[in-house]
């Protein structure tokens, strides 16, 4: 059943959502409609007598016609019912009824409602009620309800736990034999933390089911052994998959295909199938999906192409595929996927097009959207001796995305480094949130490909520049690189080496020229290199060992780069040099080492080789502690990666090695800064309620989707409620009006034009300052109009003068994908031309604000450049933080520009403000957890 707004104009379609449940399966939550009577009756018949008793406080074997009518007829304002469904069947329901102070049915402005749940016994324990509570709570807040009241029997401990674990402020009492609960629906830090923890566990579990199945069926295996399906089957078989493996071909005439048990249909397997790999033509995929869903398959990898990668018709086919997959509670990798790999010895899954043998076991996870890039990355990692923990190439990414994989890697103890090649960020706000949490415990390295949305990737566009996106990713701790080569280079270093404690780099080797190149590259990357140590071309492996050990033991450096050029007998000395470098590292562990080589292929092999048990050197007593970089404690995730002391990354160019080391330095600095991440300050003079009321009044007559630019007075009033002072401005359509305005404001005054082509362009002569008399004002008015045009064109205004200072620009904009972004720069065409603007995500902390104003290239102008007086940067930081609070507290505010903001020696003042508002989106990243819609 799919209700539409056309069939029922009151139907709130935006309440529909797909969710991941606690066990990793999915369900759809949607409003209950009048067409659901039969489904409701069927659902109720499957509920146990005990659950019915807990719901109605009495034996209630069946629903009466009156009950069915009441539970399926809603006005979606005062009476709302939601159902969790799989396919066409209800698995759980929740409803609220608005009540007044007397407990009787009521309408707005009553802001309390009774709430009640019922979950099918077979689905209890899957987190259905928790998901329904999140969504019915969001619906209630949207309809002006602030509190839920619930009556629960004391024996119904499961439902009591659902209410008490949600994280809302609540009151609890025992009345008339039942537990009375009152929940304040205003989100709290605790409720948001609970919601996101549940989201993480559920989405991680859903990926874990895909990567560690107990049984796999390949659907579409040709009898000839040719084609994608047959290749996938061979790769699974030859890579040693530990579970049960089945081949499915509707025309099969024998029991075995390629040595694997073969069946005509998935149903004929006669045993559970956890994962199905589908490799049939696109027009036959729906039948294959239906067969898998009916058999209870948990997840799909669809290798078939012909979807979003093939134009509008294919995109429509892809949306229908996802709708069908989710109707069975399954998750999907693909379509047009390359496949998945899990090297865990108890799984050994190679459900991909990568021929056996699959990559060796390692500590690096790899996610790509592109199959071709996936092949390139796998090959590059293999050539350089790096193993994998898991690999996912998601193709068109219709369902499972990089966000899901980050949720899995966050708690995966087998993954120490996360490498991701992304063409789009999907939901950047959620991505940066997840990446920030993951990066706190393990590195996340991202190479972002396409700068525009490719076919098949239906995601919100972004107005942010690539530089801005990169800055926001770095704020979240993501190591952003530009190429797949850099992705591998940085990943190799982080997977095998400890994090550097700082930017001081020692350089040593047997080539003076190569050392100088490395030194220059360090300076380019903002590192602090020490003078290179030239060991001369006659240096032996022992010389290298001695020099490296000394550098590692020194307190003067944080990392070491070794440079090496060939000897006459390269092959004879490569293993010796590799052993010498390892011995030096073992003597003084705790600092990262990278090697730059010139045409030393054997050295690369020797450095990347892992020693066998017989070659294992004795453990250094401090090695493990020294090689584990400090990290803030994190629940449910490994504290930090454990580098491999036997593997030293090598690079064929100094620039590549230095780039990898520099990224590790910056990441280490970010990790250490997490110890004091700052806080979002509270200001007692903020009038949040008044701002909300003002916005509600301003938007009362504004249509959904329309944007309103506030009048100057409204903008000043709104900003004033958050303690942001905007200088009063009076229009001056004539010289006499200008004089009257000056009399009101008081001399001295400024006269300026506000025409769009002249606004904020003092360089064009549209501003006259320090006018102290009426005569000066009239003369300046005449000069402006003579030089630039008529008053109607110039739109002159008069403002009081403020103390001189540094002119800056403060902005906040709601990007459709990234969310609220706070920006700062100096005013003027030079900063605009050079793009000298810095950005932070909202809400900003006090540390964010301090870093924001110091991160632009022109920041020295704020701190006493060339003998000038430093300006009041604490007041500027406070303005940034107040604006951040305004935008974060009120999603109706979609854009604010304060230009210029004059920062004086004491105090700040915004000379003008532009504020744009609109009705907020019904759901966002702060709303109840949902999967992306199709």
MOVEN-V532226 format. One record per helix or strand of 3 or more residues. SS is the DSSP state (h for helix, s for strand). FROM is the first residue (numbers start at 1). TO is the last residue. If there is no record, write none. Layout:
# MOVEN-V532226
ss	from	to
SS	FROM	TO
SS	FROM	TO
This chain:
# MOVEN-V532226
ss	from	to
h	13	15
s	17	20
s	26	31
h	34	45
h	49	56
h	65	72
s	79	86
s	89	99
s	112	119
h	121	123
h	128	142
s	147	153
h	157	164
s	169	175
s	178	184
h	189	211
s	215	219
h	228	238
s	244	248
s	260	263
h	267	269
s	275	278
h	282	295
s	299	302
h	308	310
h	312	327
s	331	333
s	339	342
s	349	352
s	361	368
h	371	383
s	388	393
h	402	411
s	417	422
h	428	439
s	443	448
h	466	475
s	479	481
h	484	496
s	504	509
h	512	524
h	541	553
s	559	565
h	570	587
s	592	598
h	601	608
h	613	615
h	623	627
h	654	676
h	688	698
h	712	720
s	729	731
h	735	745
s	749	753
h	762	764
s	767	771
h	774	788
h	791	794
s	796	800
s	805	815
s	819	826
h	829	834
s	837	841
h	846	854
h	859	862
h	865	867
h	873	889
s	893	904
s	908	910
s	913	917
